[in-house]
Amino acid sequence: MSTLPTTLPDWLALLESRHAETHIDMGLDRVRAVKERMQLAFSCPVIMVAGTNGKGSTCAMLEAMLLQSGYRVGLYIKPHFLDFNERARINGEMASNEALVEAFNAVEAVRGEVSLTYFEFTTLAIMHLLSKSGVDVAILEVGLGGRLDAVNVVDADVSIVTSIDIDHTAYLGDTREKIGFEKAGIFRPGKVAICSDPVPPSTLIEHAEDIKADLWLLGRDFNYQGDQQQWSYGGRSQRRNSLAYPALRGANQLLNASAALAALEALRMQLPCGAQEVRAGLAMVELPGRFQVLPGRPTQVLDVAHNPHAAATLAQNLGNMGFHRFTYAVFGIMEDKDIDAVIAPMAGIIDHWCVADLDSPRSAKSAELAEKLAALKPAGAKEDDFSVAAFANPGEAYANALSRAGENDRIVVFGSFYTVAGVMAARKSSLH
């Protein structure tokens, strides 16, 4: 056996090179075999979060409220924007390179002949790291779907499905019913299963009932109400009144916050959280790239919206922001997305499109996107009123938007994690 990498970048490069192929054997047998050899197990409550949109926000709110309550919290969240370490958080801090290298070594030591994808290998490593870090609670974000996601080799004490919408059709199916069944795969018999989608597919409800999970539905088992100033949560046996709005901005955040509070209600015997701690957690929660408004002018918004449901929410949130003379978009997207349905809600909002190729073989070509967007030009619009330009990467598209936008304009970066990450990286390098 050749010597193993000793640094995190070298390890990640090795994992990427091992599984450059796009074929994924969708079963969990390989991951489960390695998990058992590692004796990977959590000795604390585990909260698992799946959903088309809102997973990351729900995880971040749970982490913030539990940290405020004095618990040692482990969080696995993905993907990352600038550093791989963002995926593993222990007590609110990113895991160190050394801790991650040690975790990768632990997977490699027992993997033997079992082939793992980059995602499966890193998931096992991070779950191992969290399980060995003496945390009081582990929050695990599911990647694709649920049923066949590598995270699902662990049994959660509380599972949350935030929203069910059309995305990743090649793997998950092309209807909400099929996708709902995949997401419900994280539910467990006798354990709390929360769904904060206001219109859950019947497949999700039926699966929960078939396996005898304890299903909590929004509107039936828990709900929320709010006015301009504050909001309140009502669950099966717990009310929380006069709550501050979450620091994460946007229309769907009360759905996500309600799911997080339902999870805390379900775990209140093991992990009690006081009213003050809950308020403080919601007021302080941060999550990059989720309707993230940067300080200063022109107004700049970073949002990872990459499917029709998220794009419609982004359009709604932008509509609530007040007047801006022109809106520039920095836009790049994967070619397997429903591109027309992502563009549609944004078409009436964006005046100037700066489209970019992304750092992925699945990237939609910027030249083809530009051609599609040029057709949106309003009749009689002058060049100053509407434009479309294509760029080699998000950094160049962003630089162009920044050079043209006046201080009463705004720039919206969206379409993919890669689009937002490219702009974040460009901003970081321009600051140094």
Disulfide bonds with the S-S distance in Angstrom:
none
